[in-house]
Amino acid sequence: MLKFIFQRVQQNVLSLFSVGALFFVIAGTIKNIGFWIYAGTVLMYQIVSLLILVPKYPAYTELARIRKIQRTDAKNWDKRIIRILLMTTFLMYALAALDLGRVRLGILPLWLAAPGILCYTAGSALNQWAMIHNPHFEKEVRIQTDRAHQVIAAGPYRFVRHPGYLGSLLGYLCFPLILGSALAFIGAILCMTGTVVRANLEDRTLRQELDGYQAYAHEVRYRLIPFIW
């Protein structure tokens, strides 16, 4: 259990180190309090959440293992969208770095980091809540015939059909706020647009190919945002 937590935190540290190195190269300086607040928020949240979740929900550990497995039956359109999202995420990081380090055109006040941290916490918690209740929460869209794929209607799935994507939207929104860069919103909006498109395509796929999903969609009306869409 502790080994799993340590490995996850270690992976996140390495990821943040890589992103930070690229960020500081583009920015031309390491003197950016927003990035350090973001990195601290990510690490602190992960350590605390894993210490709470892993002992109580052993299935969370198993799902993390399953999500590492490479699949060959993922939808081709989803693979293309994932590549686009990776590029737009890089654009979001790059614009923030340029803005905060070199051009300084869209510097936001530091106090906006507070709602940004709230967005990050809410988005991450929503993702984890979905993972706890959904053993089919994989990284790519596919009909998991090898894992007895079925409709999940518990936890956050009682309110929206794709809570994981809603968590991702909050995650993209938090980044410009915490770092304090208005230019980063350009990349964030592109990421959010791609996520909405992906959610809609996955919803259509599940309606067509997963038994019971059509009835579930009739009961839970909203794809992403309660009372809106």
Steps between C-alpha positions, in 0.01 A plus 500: 500500500769747602712380207217588260461846654875561486515392134211727402652798678840424348345491151330832562822659625683385186217627281497839673879517474483439124219752450677748725829469313325568169295779656805679639695463175217665306445762770870572535476514878413284800364799689131426461302452816195376308674188371634416845151541647363271227767234561447517875123470458530194276740317730322587824160400362631169367674402821200581719241346264697177452551459874122525539384303196740209463437337842124542465460409132742223392329494158657840434843335495382228263347751260828692494670179388239430233528853359867436417416213263526588130178418312462425131124546471479867601305720260721660233323834534581498871869442433502802269321719755746395773791607279329835436441547874867432570596771252252752638616422855857571393377824343334596828825443691709680237273806491507522880880480499536765230248726668653479846863501399547699181202689354304569822182601318238325710622489859213419736483601868640249747172468691350309203722209601252430784199423274744318270602270785132440578441408133795262504383336821141464377606363161745250646254386766231454236733285290589285798136471604418373152790253506389359834157415362590412141730201441486579126661844541773448240713756314359432152148452367412138421230247572667280760365160397803337663399651836120447494433867426177622656327826582601667827236715670650547847695782658537806274340305213166568667532866401698512172590228254866601465629635833860424406483746212345760727796453731733554204322824409558631851863391477555701182323801649714499814838518324486860371347616829768345721790604280354846443506511119212625288675381180488144631121518473541471121646154541260415781196586287632281217553215748151544640350507151677176412377342823138595427528354149653182641227465762230540235659240271545254786140551605383428145717187488363369829142566389558295186716218634455447876196310621290698745666835434209642305269443796759646737532810280125543519518494882812720534437781254825697522825398336741737674347792687188456716197698379692629194627217269 
